[in-house]
Amino acid sequence: MLKILSKLALLFAFIPLHSQADAERIIALSPHAVEMLYAIGAGSRIVATTDHADYPEQAKLIPRIGGYYGIQMERVLELKPDLIVTWDGGNRAEDLEMLKKFGFKVFSSDPKTLDAVAQELLVLGELTGTQDTARQVAATYRADLATLRLANRSKPKVRLFYQLWSQPLMTVGKGSWIEQIIEVCNGENLFVDASGDYPQVSFEAVLLQKPDVILRSQDEGNIHGIDWQQWPEVPAVARGHIYDLDADLLHRAGPRTTEAVNVLCNALDKARVPPLPVQ
């Protein structure tokens, strides 16, 4: 450990002090930060990112310097970024602390609400000198979100179960990112009052609740973890209202969030259509 720290200190000694100018060399330590930076016209300045940053297509070409398991500090020092966009929810606390100790300019991007996405776009615009584009993107996002809220608020409630993961069986609770999207679509999350944002629930509890819709994040392990067709007494199964949704689109707090809201709302709309009479 001492050898690693000594090497890092040696590399750090050759890094020039950062100016207050617009960020030109950016390390984005989350997929959602990468999406935001591309949306405001600063994506080409990203010199490194973490695993799973795959949107837009150009993002797949950005060098990777780590993931949830940690950041390669030596690579950070070698790249000499003048801005590092971190993520408290996806980066190790000890890595974030080390970045600050080294004196890098750090912005923590961790929007907790749908509305906070627009504000973070504006902040990143200020940091990168892309204020005009950021204001346009933020305004479009806010307008689209307002339109979706208005269009769905008077629709009939739909009782749903959101299958976040199959083994163990996990769902989403009050305050979670997905629950906020469900609320826009006027869905009724059957486990909204469960303890925690992402509670573990029993399979029997889901069967007893008899959801009209089952939504699943579109991960292979999640989809194949439970065969709901074995329980045709569940309305969602009997009526064919089980929908697999793009996990990356739905779970990332970024400018595509309004697309995610629209996808989930469309799934609930299918369940709102009265079933055809039996011939």
Secondary structure, 3 states (H helix, E strand, C coil): CHHHHHHHHHHHCCCCCCCCCCCCCEEECCHHHHHHHHHCCCHHHEEEECCCCCCCHHHHHCCECEECCEECHHHHHHHCCCEEEECCCCCCHHHHHHHHHCCCCEEECCCCCCCHHHHHHHHHHHHHCCHHHHHHHHHHHHHHHHHHHHHHCCCCCEEEEEECECCCCECCCCCCHHHHHHHHCCEEECCCCCCCCCCECCHHHHHHHCCCEEEEECCHHHHCCCCHHHCCCCHHHHCCCEEEECHHHHHCCCCCHHHHHHHHHHHHHHHHCCCCCCC
